[in-house]
Amino acid sequence: MYDLPPDPVSGKRRVLKRRGKTKALARARLDEAVKQYERSGKLPSTAAPLLGDWLDRWLREFVKPRLRPRTWKTYVSVIESNIKPAIGGVRLDRLQPRHFRLLEQWITKGDPNAVPPRRPKSSGTAGSAWRTLHKALEDAVKEGLIDRNPCDLADAPRVVLRKRQTLTAAQARSLIDAERDPLWHLMWRLAFELGMRQGERLGLTLSEIREIDGVLCIEIRQQLQEFSPDERDFPADMVVRHLEDSAYLVPPKTNSGYRAIPLPRSLAIELMAFVKARGISGPEDLVFVGEDGKHLRRQADEEPRFAEALRAAGIEGHFVPHSARHTAATAMMRLGLTDAVRKSIMGHASIDVTDNVYTHVSTSDMAQATAQIEAMLSAG
């Protein structure tokens, strides 16, 4: 037995126990358990924890309880695939700028002589590893394991952004006009005219279509996502609704994702006519479903359908459905809409470095904006 520090909540005694067939075996197991506690920083030690040990503890105790399963998996992947293999054996108090440069090089240069050969990765991957490491070391400072965040002494990796191909307003209008299926015609209008995310469109329910200040709006409260079995350990405070198979309706990722988007008049008429024609009446019924009555899938349904719509409109190039948000954002910028209006429609926390926290955007302001976007796309 080994006395651990008292429980921080109740103050009660805590004991670390290990058993074995012999006293020597039990002692060896206990010693190893104590070393593991020391390595991760749970117990005082003469040496600071190894970065890899701290990251294991950080993922388990700090990250998993407060993040969505898929986001947590991303953190695990970044750490296991990049950070730990590169510099995981360095102790927290020994981290220096050269270690962060080593991490960046390890990621972006690769190693053809490794077994198996390690292919170089993008600067974006290096940036993701840096941001993850910065958060983990910030929590290490709060835990008292180190005095300051060593990342602050070094330069972050320079990330080279790749521009996504975006349809012009004229191309977006051609795609919408060429679409003959009522469901997908509406889908493309919601994407290009309102900038709705894929999950928001696929998970749209009748209850989210409501009148606000005399204007028919889509009040976004959820999005459809698919989760594999090992991604379904949802946080206790996260309200989710299981649809079928791997599909769930989950809340927006950030508070700014909750928003109401006014519908241009013609789009409102088309949407309500579609709802009536399909006999959608239950408040929580999905507006867009397949012929089998089940939810539409992003990769199996929407992405192939988008490629078909591009061909029908005679548009060449590599475009993905998410690029519609870029088209909508570009249209708003060209129209000279204020940052506050653009943020409210798109559901962004900020635009560049501007964050109008105390600016209120009225429904009429946004209704005028979405009407302008519709007119711009119609004009081409």
LOTI-931344 format. One record per residue: x, y, z of N, C-alpha, C in turn. Coordinates in pm, whole numbers, plus 50000, padded with zeros to 5 digits. Example, Ala and Ser with C-alpha at 12.3 -4.5 7.8 and 13.67 -1.06 7.14 Angstrom:
2
51319_49431_50780_51230_49550_50780_51320_49670_50780;
51285_49775_50708_51367_49894_50714_51290_50003_50787;
! end
This chain:
380
50085_49880_50000_50000_50000_50000_50088_50124_50000;
50033_50230_49933_50105_50357_49928_50003_50468_49948;
50031_50559_50044_49939_50669_50070_49951_50776_49963;
49840_50801_49892_49834_50907_49793_49791_51037_49862;
49807_51152_49798_49755_51276_49855_49605_51263_49880;
49550_51328_49984_49407_51317_50015_49321_51358_49897;
49199_51305_49892_49104_51342_49789_49080_51492_49793;
49097_51564_49679_49085_51710_49680_48945_51760_49710;
48844_51674_49692_48706_51717_49717_48666_51689_49862;
48684_51564_49906_48637_51525_50039_48745_51533_50147;
48872_51534_50105_48981_51534_50202_49010_51398_50260;
48939_51295_50212_48957_51161_50267_49087_51098_50218;
49133_51003_50296_49258_50933_50264_49240_50850_50138;
49345_50849_50054_49346_50765_49935_49469_50675_49938;
49450_50551_49899_49558_50453_49906_49573_50383_49773;
49697_50369_49730_49728_50293_49609_49765_50151_49652;
49695_50052_49597_49717_49912_49638_49755_49826_49519;
49842_49731_49543_49874_49630_49444_49888_49495_49514;
49849_49389_49449_49852_49255_49507_49947_49165_49428;
49987_49057_49487_50071_48959_49420_50074_48830_49500;
50115_48719_49436_50121_48590_49505_50229_48589_49613;
50328_48676_49593_50433_48690_49694_50447_48837_49731;
50508_48862_49846_50530_48999_49890_50619_49074_49792;
50719_49006_49739_50810_49070_49645_50738_49112_49517;
50647_49026_49468_50573_49059_49346_50478_49176_49370;
50410_49174_49486_50320_49284_49519_50397_49415_49531;
50517_49410_49594_50600_49530_49609_50645_49583_49473;
50684_49492_49384_50729_49533_49251_50617_49601_49174;
50495_49544_49185_50381_49603_49116_50347_49739_49174;
50358_49752_49306_50329_49880_49371_50434_49984_49330;
50559_49946_49328_50665_50039_49289_50644_50090_49147;
50602_50000_49058_50579_50040_48919_50460_50136_48909;
50355_50109_48989_50239_50198_48989_50275_50336_49041;
50358_50342_49146_50403_50470_49200_50486_50546_49097;
50571_50473_49025_50653_50537_48921_50566_50594_48810;
50460_50521_48776_50369_50571_48673_50302_50700_48719;
50263_50706_48845_50203_50828_48900_50304_50942_48896;
50429_50911_48930_50532_51015_48929_50562_51063_48787;
50566_50966_48692_50599_51001_48555_50494_51094_48495;
50368_51075_48531_50261_51157_48474_50238_51286_48552;
50308_51302_48666_50293_51424_48744_50185_51417_48850;
50125_51299_48870_50022_51287_48972_50080_51286_49112;
50207_51248_49123_50276_51248_49253_50404_51332_49240;
50442_51399_49349_50568_51476_49346_50685_51385_49313;
50778_51439_49235_50895_51361_49196_51013_51456_49184;
51132_51401_49197_51252_51484_49182_51273_51523_49036;
51209_51450_48943_51220_51480_48800_51084_51515_48743;
51083_51610_48650_50958_51646_48582_50912_51529_48495;
50782_51518_48469_50733_51407_48386_50789_51416_48243;
50800_51301_48180_50830_51299_48037_50711_51357_47962;
50737_51423_47851_50629_51484_47773_50527_51378_47733;
50574_51261_47688_50482_51156_47646_50391_51109_47758;
50447_51094_47879_50365_51052_47993_50262_51159_48029;
50305_51285_48025_50212_51393_48057_50101_51399_47954;
50133_51380_47827_50030_51386_47722_49928_51275_47739;
49972_51156_47780_49878_51046_47806_49779_51086_47916;
49832_51142_48023_49745_51184_48133_49656_51299_48090;
49711_51393_48015_49635_51510_47969_49517_51468_47883;
49540_51373_47792_49431_51325_47708_49320_51262_47791;
49361_51182_47888_49263_51107_47968_49187_51195_48066;
49257_51285_48136_49195_51361_48244_49145_51500_48203;
49212_51562_48109_49180_51700_48075_49098_51712_47947;
49130_51630_47848_49069_51646_47717_48940_51565_47701;
48947_51436_47732_48833_51349_47705_48704_51393_47775;
48708_51437_47902_48582_51472_47969_48513_51597_47912;
48586_51681_47839_48525_51807_47798_48511_51824_47647;
48552_51725_47570_48544_51738_47425_48456_51629_47365;
48407_51655_47244_48330_51555_47172_48420_51438_47136;
48362_51318_47122_48443_51199_47094_48532_51215_46970;
48476_51274_46863_48554_51285_46740_48669_51383_46756;
48645_51492_46829_48751_51589_46853_48860_51525_46939;
48818_51448_47039_48915_51379_47124_49000_51283_47041;
48937_51212_46949_49011_51120_46863_49115_51193_46779;
49081_51313_46735_49174_51394_46658_49296_51429_46742;
49272_51468_46867_49382_51499_46958_49471_51376_46977;
49410_51260_46997_49486_51137_47016_49574_51109_46894;
49516_51126_46776_49589_51100_46652_49709_51193_46638;
49687_51322_46665_49796_51420_46653_49910_51385_46748;
49875_51347_46869_49976_51318_46971_50049_51188_46942;
49973_51081_46912_50034_50950_46891_50113_50942_46760;
50066_51013_46657_50130_51003_46526_50245_51101_46507;
50244_51211_46582_50342_51316_46556_50424_51359_46677;
50357_51399_46784_50430_51461_46895_50514_51359_46972;
50450_51250_47015_50523_51152_47097_50639_51086_47023;
50621_51046_46897_50736_50985_46828_50853_51082_46809;
50823_51211_46798_50928_51309_46771_51000_51354_46897;
50925_51394_47001_50989_51451_47120_50925_51402_47249;
50852_51292_47245_50782_51243_47364_50874_51203_47478;
51002_51176_47450_51094_51133_47554_51163_51245_47628;
51129_51371_47595_51191_51486_47662_51110_51522_47787;
51178_51554_47897_51107_51594_48018_51053_51737_48003;
50940_51763_48069_50872_51891_48052_50964_52009_48080;
51044_52000_48186_51128_52114_48223_51254_52125_48139;
51271_52032_48044_51387_52038_47956_51350_52083_47814;
51222_52105_47790_51178_52145_47656_51233_52283_47620;
51291_52292_47502_51350_52416_47454_51305_52441_47311;
51326_52564_47259_51285_52594_47121_51335_52494_47018;
51456_52439_47040_51510_52344_46941_51424_52218_46932;
51357_52182_47042_51271_52064_47037_51148_52089_46950;
51098_52212_46953_50981_52243_46871_51020_52253_46723;
51143_52300_46696_51191_52300_46558_51209_52156_46510;
51258_52070_46600_51274_51928_46568_51139_51864_46536;
51038_51897_46615_50904_51844_46591_50853_51885_46453;
50870_52014_46419_50824_52062_46288_50895_51990_46175;
51026_51974_46188_51103_51906_46084_51064_51758_46075;
51043_51695_46190_51004_51554_46192_50875_51534_46113;
50783_51631_46125_50653_51620_46057_50665_51654_45909;
50727_51766_45877_50724_51817_45740_50831_51756_45648;
50941_51704_45706_51048_51649_45623_51031_51500_45598;
50971_51429_45693_50961_51285_45679_51096_51218_45692;
51100_51089_45665_51226_51014_45673_51216_50891_45583;
51272_50899_45462_51263_50785_45370_51343_50663_45417;
51435_50684_45511_51518_50573_45560_51456_50502_45680;
51347_50556_45733_51280_50492_45847_51215_50362_45803;
51187_50275_45900_51119_50148_45870_50989_50142_45949;
50871_50154_45883_50859_50182_45739_50892_50327_45709;
50918_50363_45583_50950_50502_45548_50841_50598_45594;
50883_50713_45644_50787_50812_45693_50773_50923_45590;
50654_50937_45536_50629_51039_45434_50615_51176_45497;
50661_51280_45429_50643_51416_45484_50496_51455_45488;
50460_51533_45590_50323_51580_45605_50318_51731_45586;
50199_51785_45583_50180_51927_45551_50218_52017_45667;
50237_52144_45633_50262_52244_45738_50140_52259_45826;
50022_52230_45771_49900_52235_45852_49902_52132_45964;
49957_52014_45936_49972_51911_46038_50069_51957_46147;
50178_52022_46104_50274_52076_46202_50208_52183_46288;
50125_52267_46227_50053_52369_46303_49956_52309_46402;
49887_52202_46361_49794_52134_46451_49867_52074_46570;
49984_52013_46545_50064_51955_46653_50110_52064_46749;
50150_52177_46695_50195_52290_46778_50081_52339_46869;
49963_52359_46812_49850_52410_46891_49811_52310_47000;
49812_52182_46967_49780_52079_47066_49882_52080_47179;
50010_52089_47142_50117_52090_47241_50108_52213_47329;
50076_52326_47271_50064_52450_47348_49955_52438_47455;
49841_52379_47418_49731_52361_47513_49773_52265_47626;
49838_52157_47588_49879_52057_47688_49979_52116_47786;
50073_52195_47737_50174_52253_47825_50116_52367_47908;
50014_52433_47857_49947_52536_47936_49880_52474_48057;
49821_52356_48039_49761_52285_48151_49868_52231_48246;
49985_52198_48193_50095_52154_48279_50142_52267_48371;
50138_52389_48319_50171_52506_48401_50069_52521_48513;
49942_52507_48480_49835_52521_48580_49846_52412_48687;
49895_52295_48648_49912_52185_48743_50036_52201_48829;
50117_52301_48798_50238_52324_48875_50353_52234_48838;
50346_52168_48723_50452_52078_48680_50570_52154_48619;
50542_52267_48557_50645_52355_48503_50605_52499_48534;
50703_52589_48531_50678_52728_48569_50617_52810_48457;
50653_52778_48334_50599_52854_48221_50589_52763_48100;
50509_52806_48004_50488_52726_47883_50608_52744_47790;
50685_52639_47765_50804_52653_47679_50771_52688_47535;
50645_52664_47494_50607_52702_47358_50617_52853_47337;
50599_52929_47447_50602_53075_47436_50741_53128_47403;
50842_53044_47419_50979_53085_47390_51018_53057_47245;
50932_52987_47171_50963_52947_47034_50860_53003_46937;
50894_52997_46810_50803_53043_46704_50715_52927_46659;
50587_52958_46637_50496_52857_46586_50530_52825_46441;
50501_52704_46395_50528_52669_46255_50453_52762_46160;
50515_52791_46049_50451_52873_45946_50363_52782_45861;
50233_52805_45867_50138_52719_45796_50107_52780_45660;
50129_52703_45555_50097_52746_45419_49955_52698_45388;
49864_52792_45374_49724_52757_45350_49700_52726_45203;
49626_52620_45180_49587_52585_45044_49446_52637_45018;
49433_52715_44914_49303_52772_44885_49210_52667_44825;
49089_52663_44876_48989_52570_44825_48925_52630_44699;
48903_52547_44598_48835_52594_44479_48692_52631_44514;
48651_52749_44470_48519_52801_44506_48442_52840_44380;
48317_52803_44375_48232_52842_44262_48205_52992_44266;
48200_53052_44149_48161_53193_44141_48009_53202_44157;
47960_53324_44172_47815_53343_44184_47744_53292_44059;
47803_53317_43939_47742_53271_43815_47739_53118_43808;
47848_53054_43851_47853_52907_43849_47753_52848_43948;
47741_52911_44065_47645_52863_44165_47503_52870_44110;
47471_52979_44042_47338_52992_43984_47316_52888_43875;
47419_52861_43794_47407_52759_43689_47381_52622_43750;
47451_52591_43858_47433_52461_43924_47291_52449_43979;
47244_52554_44044_47109_52550_44102_47004_52537_43993;
47019_52614_43883_46921_52612_43775_46919_52478_43702;
47035_52411_43696_47042_52284_43625_46987_52168_43706;
46967_52188_43836_46919_52080_43922_46768_52063_43907;
46726_51942_43871_46583_51915_43848_46516_51847_43967;
46592_51786_44054_46534_51718_44171_46499_51823_44277;
46371_51830_44319_46330_51933_44416_46411_51931_44546;
46445_51809_44593_46520_51799_44718_46658_51862_44704;
46728_51824_44599_46864_51874_44583_46866_52019_44536;
46763_52062_44466_46753_52203_44430_46748_52289_44557;
46670_52245_44653_46663_52315_44781_46795_52306_44857;
46854_52189_44856_46982_52170_44925_47086_52270_44876;
47097_52284_44742_47199_52375_44688_47166_52520_44718;
47038_52554_44720_47001_52693_44755_47036_52723_44900;
47007_52631_44990_47040_52652_45131_47191_52665_45150;
47266_52590_45071_47412_52593_45084_47470_52722_45030;
47430_52760_44908_47490_52876_44843_47431_53010_44889;
47303_53013_44918_47239_53139_44953_47245_53169_45102;
47243_53064_45185_47247_53085_45330_47379_53042_45392;
47464_52972_45319_47592_52929_45374_47578_52822_45481;
47469_52744_45477_47450_52641_45579_47551_52528_45561;
47600_52476_45671_47693_52364_45670_47622_52236_45626;
47700_52139_45580_47642_52012_45535_47560_51947_45645;
47618_51934_45764_47547_51869_45874_47421_51941_45913;
47420_52075_45900_47301_52154_45934_47189_52129_45834;
47224_52113_45707_47122_52086_45605_47070_51943_45616;
47163_51848_45631_47123_51708_45640_47042_51680_45766;
47065_51758_45872_46994_51736_45998_46879_51832_46022;
46839_51907_45920_46730_52005_45937_46599_51936_45970;
46534_51981_46077_46403_51928_46117_46297_52037_46101;
46173_51995_46098_46063_52089_46078_46056_52193_46190;
46091_52152_46312_46085_52245_46425_46182_52361_46412;
46284_52345_46327_46383_52451_46309_46338_52556_46207;
46226_52530_46141_46172_52628_46047_46060_52703_46119;
46084_52827_46152_45984_52901_46230_45990_53050_46197;
45881_53116_46230_45871_53259_46203_45926_53339_46320;
46013_53435_46290_46072_53523_46391_46057_53667_46343;
45995_53750_46423_45973_53890_46387_45906_53903_46251;
45812_53812_46223_45737_53819_46098_45811_53767_45977;
45929_53706_45998_46010_53655_45888_46032_53506_45909;
46010_53424_45804_46035_53281_45815_46186_53258_45819;
46229_53186_45922_46373_53164_45943_46402_53016_45963;
46527_52981_45943_46577_52851_45987_46657_52876_46113;
46610_52821_46224_46676_52837_46353_46763_52715_46377;
46890_52729_46356_46981_52615_46363_47014_52581_46507;
46979_52458_46546_47004_52412_46683_47082_52281_46687;
47105_52222_46569_47168_52091_46567_47226_52063_46429;
47301_51955_46420_47355_51911_46292_47366_51760_46293;
47360_51701_46176_47367_51556_46166_47513_51515_46148;
47555_51420_46229_47689_51365_46217_47682_51214_46235;
47778_51145_46175_47785_51000_46189_47906_50964_46275;
47884_50872_46369_47989_50834_46464_48008_50683_46461;
48133_50641_46453_48164_50499_46463_48147_50456_46608;
48139_50325_46636_48117_50280_46774_48216_50336_46875;
48342_50354_46836_48442_50403_46932_48440_50555_46946;
48345_50622_46877_48333_50767_46887_48208_50810_46964;
48138_50717_47025_48007_50748_47084_48010_50767_47235;
48126_50790_47289_48137_50819_47432_48116_50969_47452;
47990_51014_47438_47959_51156_47441_47974_51214_47582;
48016_51341_47592_48020_51405_47725_47883_51402_47791;
47882_51397_47924_47756_51382_47998_47659_51497_47973;
47712_51618_47949_47626_51735_47931_47589_51761_47786;
47623_51670_47697_47595_51688_47555_47464_51618_47519;
47368_51695_47471_47237_51640_47435_47244_51590_47291;
47225_51460_47273_47230_51400_47140_47102_51321_47116;
47068_51306_46988_46951_51227_46949_46995_51125_46844;
46975_50999_46875_47012_50893_46781_46902_50879_46677;
46939_50882_46550_46843_50864_46442_46833_50716_46405;
46934_50666_46337_46943_50525_46307_47086_50496_46266;
47123_50369_46277_47259_50327_46241_47361_50413_46314;
47449_50480_46240_47555_50560_46301_47522_50708_46308;
47400_50745_46271_47362_50886_46260_47306_50942_46391;
47354_51060_46427_47308_51130_46547_47287_51278_46514;
47191_51338_46583_47176_51483_46579_47246_51537_46703;
47342_51625_46681_47422_51678_46791_47419_51830_46786;
47446_51897_46899_47445_52043_46901_47558_52100_46816;
47548_52227_46776_47660_52291_46706_47786_52285_46791;
47900_52291_46724_48027_52277_46792_48055_52394_46885;
48013_52515_46846_48035_52634_46927_47904_52708_46946;
47902_52800_47041_47780_52877_47067_47738_52960_46946;
47837_53005_46867_47804_53086_46751_47731_53004_46644;
47739_52870_46654_47668_52785_46559_47518_52791_46577;
47473_52822_46699_47329_52844_46723_47292_52978_46662;
47201_52979_46566_47166_53105_46501_47035_53089_46425;
46974_53201_46390_46854_53203_46308_46888_53274_46178;
46859_53209_46065_46889_53267_45934_46757_53295_45862;
46727_53423_45834_46604_53456_45760_46609_53403_45617;
46496_53354_45568_46489_53299_45432_46443_53407_45335;
46510_53421_45220_46456_53507_45115_46318_53455_45075;
46232_53543_45028_46092_53508_45004_46076_53385_44913;
46147_53384_44800_46130_53273_44706_46178_53142_44766;
46284_53147_44846_46336_53027_44911_46239_52978_45018;
46177_53071_45091_46079_53034_45193_45959_52964_45128;
45912_53018_45016_45798_52958_44946_45833_52818_44896;
45952_52804_44838_45995_52674_44784_46010_52572_44896;
46067_52612_45008_46089_52520_45119_45957_52471_45177;
45863_52563_45200_45735_52523_45259_45652_52439_45163;
45664_52466_45032_45594_52384_44933_45652_52242_44934;
45782_52231_44950_45847_52100_44957_45799_52024_45081;
45794_52092_45195_45748_52031_45320_45605_51978_45305;
45520_52057_45242_45379_52018_45223_45369_51900_45127;
45445_51905_45017_45438_51798_44917_45489_51665_44973;
45586_51670_45061_45641_51547_45119_45563_51500_45241;
45465_51576_45284_45384_51536_45399_45459_51535_45530;
45554_51627_45544_45634_51635_45666_45553_51712_45770;
45521_51648_45882_45434_51712_45981_45488_51706_46122;
45566_51604_46155_45620_51592_46290_45728_51695_46315;
45723_51767_46428_45822_51872_46455_45966_51825_46446;
45992_51701_46487_46129_51652_46487_46161_51565_46365;
46071_51566_46265_46098_51491_46142_46206_51561_46061;
46293_51483_45999_46392_51540_45910_46323_51591_45784;
46366_51706_45736_46309_51763_45614_46361_51688_45492;
46489_51652_45494_46550_51586_45379_46586_51441_45414;
46519_51347_45348_46548_51205_45368_46556_51137_45232;
46614_51017_45229_46622_50941_45106_46492_50871_45073;
46491_50799_44963_46370_50728_44921_46329_50622_45022;
46427_50574_45101_46396_50473_45202_46347_50535_45333;
46337_50669_45335_46289_50737_45455_46396_50762_45558;
46519_50718_45530_46628_50736_45626_46706_50864_45595;
46789_50902_45689_46868_51023_45673_46961_51013_45553;
46996_51128_45496_47092_51133_45387_47233_51132_45444;
47323_51066_45375_47461_51056_45421_47549_51149_45339;
47644_51210_45409_47731_51308_45345_47811_51245_45230;
47882_51137_45257_47970_51079_45156_47895_50990_45058;
47793_50921_45104_47723_50827_45018_47616_50893_44933;
47559_51005_44981_47448_51069_44912_47483_51208_44858;
47523_51299_44949_47538_51438_44906_47658_51459_44815;
47773_51403_44849_47893_51431_44769_47882_51378_44626;
47835_51254_44604_47815_51209_44465_47709_51294_44392;
47606_51335_44465_47499_51416_44403_47551_51554_44363;
47643_51608_44443_47702_51738_44411_47788_51726_44284;
47864_51618_44274_47946_51596_44154_47857_51583_44030;
47743_51518_44046_47649_51504_43935_47591_51640_43896;
47562_51724_43996_47509_51857_43969_47611_51944_43895;
47738_51928_43931_47844_52003_43862_47851_51962_43715;
47841_51832_43688_47845_51785_43550_47725_51835_43471;
47608_51834_43535_47487_51879_43467_47496_52027_43431;
47567_52104_43512_47582_52247_43487_47701_52278_43397;
47777_52173_43360_47892_52194_43274_48008_52262_43343;
48022_52241_43473_48128_52305_43552_48241_52205_43574;
48361_52241_43529_48477_52155_43546_48561_52201_43664;
48637_52109_43721_48721_52141_43836_48683_52058_43956;
48767_52063_44059_48741_51985_44180_48675_52074_44285;
48547_52052_44306_48471_52127_44405_48404_52028_44500;
48392_52066_44625_48322_51984_44724_48205_52064_44778;
48102_51996_44833_47985_52070_44882_48017_52180_44981;
48119_52158_45067_48150_52259_45168_48197_52390_45105;
48244_52384_44981_48290_52507_44915_48175_52606_44895;
48050_52557_44903_47936_52647_44890_47937_52755_44999;
47987_52719_45117_47998_52819_45224_48097_52929_45187;
48202_52891_45115_48299_52991_45070_48236_53084_44967;
48153_53026_44878_48084_53109_44779_47991_53207_44849;
47916_53159_44949_47825_53246_45023_47901_53356_45096;
48012_53318_45160_48092_53417_45235_48151_53522_45141;
48196_53477_45023_48251_53572_44925_48144_53668_44876;
48023_53615_44855_47912_53701_44812_47882_53807_44917;
47884_53768_45043_47857_53864_45151_47965_53972_45156;
48089_53930_45133_48198_54027_45134_48184_54126_45019;
48150_54074_44900_48136_54161_44783_48018_54258_44799;
47918_54214_44873_47801_54301_44898_47830_54405_45004;
47944_54393_45072_47981_54491_45174_47903_54476_45303;
47855_54354_45332_47781_54333_45456_47875_54348_45575;
47823_54396_45686_47905_54418_45805_47953_54285_45862;
48061_54292_45938_48115_54171_46002_48010_54105_46089;
47933_54186_46162_47833_54132_46254_47727_54052_46179;
47681_54104_46064_47580_54034_45986_47638_53906_45926;
47758_53915_45872_47821_53797_45812_47843_53688_45916;
47889_53725_46035_47910_53628_46142_47779_53562_46183;
47673_53642_46192_47544_53589_46237_47487_53489_46138;
47504_53514_46009_47450_53424_45907_47534_53298_45897;
47666_53314_45894_47755_53201_45872_47778_53117_45998;
47754_53175_46117_47775_53100_46240_47920_53093_46280;
47998_53198_46246_48138_53205_46285_48153_53280_46417;
48252_53241_46495_48278_53313_46620_48338_53450_46591;
48415_53460_46482_48476_53589_46447_48511_53588_46299;
48535_53705_46246_48582_53719_46109_48716_53788_46116;
48821_53715_46074_48958_53761_46093_48980_53787_46241;
49021_53907_46278_49045_53935_46419_48932_54018_46479;
48827_54042_46402_48715_54123_46450_48612_54035_46519;
48575_54072_46640_48477_53993_46714_48382_54090_46783;
48269_54118_46718_48175_54216_46771_48084_54152_46874;
48139_54127_46991_48068_54053_47096_47940_54124_47138;
47945_54257_47141_47831_54330_47196_47742_54390_47088;
47761_54347_46963_47679_54399_46855_47556_54311_46837;
47438_54372_46836_47315_54298_46815_47273_54313_46669;
47244_54202_46606_47199_54203_46467_47052_54166_46464;
46970_54252_46410_46826_54227_46408_46790_54131_46296;
46672_54071_46308_46624_53980_46204_46610_54052_46072;
46564_54177_46077_46545_54254_45953_46678_54279_45883;
46785_54302_45961_46918_54321_45902_46961_54197_45824;
46942_54082_45888_46984_53958_45823_46892_53921_45707;
46762_53950_45720_46669_53922_45611_46706_54002_45486;
46744_54127_45508_46787_54211_45396_46914_54155_45333;
47003_54103_45418_47130_54049_45370_47108_53923_45286;
47026_53829_45335_47005_53705_45260_46930_53732_45130;
46843_53833_45129_46774_53871_45006_46874_53925_44904;
46973_54000_44952_47076_54054_44864_47162_53942_44804;
47193_53842_44888_47273_53730_44839_47195_53655_44730;
47067_53631_44756_46984_53563_44657_46984_53640_44526;
46967_53772_44534_46962_53855_44414_47095_53852_44340;
47205_53851_44416_47337_53849_44355_47361_53718_44279;
47324_53605_44341_47340_53477_44273_47248_53467_44150;
47130_53524_44160_47037_53520_44047_47089_53601_43930;
47154_53713_43964_47209_53798_43859_47333_53737_43796;
47397_53646_43877_47518_53583_43826_47636_53678_43832;
! end
